[in-house]
Amino acid sequence: MSTSMFAYYFDLALRSFRRNKALTTLMVLAIAQMGVHLAFFLHITTGAESFNNVLALAFGVLIVFLLIVGSLWIMTHLNHNMVSMEHLIQMQR
């Protein structure tokens, strides 16, 4: 099932039709594929025995979120603190 979904994504990305429609379709299919992976590969269900799996998944999502937000925060502050090229040229004179 995952392979067939990937083949459809690949075909959709290679075809050149309206960009907005393709992007929306890819996002919907990506969310559907995440659901398939959670249900069939990670065995995330509504039962009580999958509590540890849900906890591990939530921890993984937290770590990824912290990495992305932290990286963006660092890059934003680095960009803000950088000296502009015009100011750098004026400093050299």
Secondary structure by P-SEA (a helix, b strand, c coil): caaaaaaaaaaaaaccccaaaaaaaaaaaaaaaaaaaacccccccccccaaaaaaaaaaaaaaaaaaaaaaaaaaaaaaaacccaaaaaaaac
